Amino acid sequence: RHANEALMLALHALSAELELRDQRLAASVCMNVDLTAQLALSADALQAHTLALHDKDGLVVSHHQSLHTAERAIEALESQKEDLKRSLRQAQQSEIMERARESKGLP
């Protein structure tokens, strides 16, 4: 009889320990699910930030290309300006020479 009671007590103790372990396991599973959800949210946020960075990189490249194009246009305009200055000087010199010939009576 004492052996039966001792066995029953041992079974109750084992049952209580198993129930406690089940509760701990369930809590661990819940925490794991929460951490997995947080990780998924973090991954989504990281992906969104990565896409935003790619967009910004694209804008930087586009602005850089636009700036380069504008610099080339400025260089072309400056070259045209120099050409126009030379043409103007030549026209002025031709005008001066023509007036000098006319004042001397030359054709």
C-alpha positions as CSV (number, residue, x, y, z in Angstrom):
1,R,0.0,0.0,0.0
2,H,2.8,2.4,0.9
3,A,4.5,1.5,-2.4
4,N,1.3,2.3,-4.3
5,E,1.0,5.7,-2.5
6,A,4.6,6.4,-3.2
7,L,4.1,5.4,-6.9
8,M,1.0,7.6,-7.1
9,L,2.9,10.5,-5.6
10,A,5.8,10.0,-8.0
11,L,3.3,9.8,-10.9
12,H,1.6,13.1,-9.7
13,A,5.1,14.7,-9.4
14,L,6.1,13.5,-12.9
15,S,2.7,14.6,-14.3
16,A,3.1,18.1,-12.7
17,E,6.7,18.3,-14.1
18,L,5.5,17.3,-17.6
19,E,2.7,19.9,-17.5
20,L,5.2,22.5,-16.4
21,R,7.5,21.5,-19.3
22,D,4.6,21.7,-21.7
23,Q,3.8,25.2,-20.5
24,R,7.4,26.3,-20.9
25,L,7.5,24.7,-24.4
26,A,4.2,26.5,-25.3
27,A,5.6,29.8,-24.0
28,S,8.8,29.2,-26.0
29,V,6.9,28.4,-29.1
30,C,4.8,31.7,-28.7
31,M,8.0,33.7,-28.2
32,N,9.5,32.0,-31.3
33,V,6.4,32.9,-33.3
34,D,6.6,36.5,-32.0
35,L,10.3,36.8,-32.9
36,T,9.7,35.3,-36.3
37,A,7.0,37.9,-36.9
38,Q,9.3,40.7,-35.8
39,L,12.0,39.3,-38.0
40,A,9.6,39.3,-41.0
41,L,8.7,42.9,-40.2
42,S,12.3,43.8,-40.0
43,A,13.1,42.1,-43.3
44,D,10.2,44.0,-44.9
45,A,11.4,47.3,-43.5
46,L,15.0,46.5,-44.7
47,Q,13.7,45.6,-48.1
48,A,11.8,48.9,-48.2
49,H,14.9,50.9,-47.2
50,T,16.9,49.0,-49.8
51,L,14.5,49.9,-52.5
52,A,14.5,53.5,-51.3
53,L,18.3,53.5,-51.5
54,H,18.2,52.1,-55.0
55,D,15.8,54.8,-56.0
56,K,18.0,57.5,-54.4
57,D,21.0,56.0,-56.2
58,G,19.1,56.1,-59.4
59,L,18.3,59.8,-58.8
60,V,21.9,60.5,-58.0
61,V,23.0,58.9,-61.2
62,S,20.4,60.7,-63.1
63,H,21.3,64.0,-61.6
64,H,25.0,63.3,-62.2
65,Q,24.2,62.6,-65.9
66,S,22.1,65.7,-66.1
67,L,24.9,67.8,-64.6
68,H,27.4,66.2,-67.0
69,T,25.1,67.1,-69.9
70,A,24.7,70.6,-68.7
71,E,28.5,71.0,-68.3
72,R,28.9,69.8,-71.9
73,A,26.2,72.3,-73.1
74,I,28.0,75.1,-71.2
75,E,31.3,74.2,-72.8
76,A,29.7,74.2,-76.2
77,L,28.1,77.6,-75.6
78,E,31.4,79.0,-74.4
79,S,33.0,77.7,-77.6
80,Q,30.3,79.3,-79.7
81,K,30.8,82.5,-77.7
82,E,34.6,82.5,-78.5
83,D,33.8,81.8,-82.2
84,L,31.4,84.7,-82.2
85,K,33.9,87.0,-80.6
86,R,36.5,86.0,-83.3
87,S,33.9,86.6,-86.1
88,L,33.1,89.9,-84.6
89,R,36.7,91.0,-84.4
90,Q,37.3,89.8,-88.0
91,A,34.2,91.7,-89.2
92,Q,35.4,94.8,-87.3
93,Q,38.9,94.5,-88.8
94,S,37.4,94.1,-92.3
95,E,35.2,97.1,-91.7
96,I,38.2,99.2,-90.5
97,M,40.2,98.1,-93.5
98,E,37.4,98.9,-95.9
99,R,36.9,102.3,-94.5
100,A,40.6,102.9,-94.7
101,R,40.6,102.0,-98.4
102,E,37.6,104.1,-99.0
103,S,39.2,107.1,-97.3
104,K,42.2,106.6,-99.5
105,G,40.0,106.3,-102.5
106,L,40.9,102.7,-103.1
107,P,38.3,100.2,-104.4
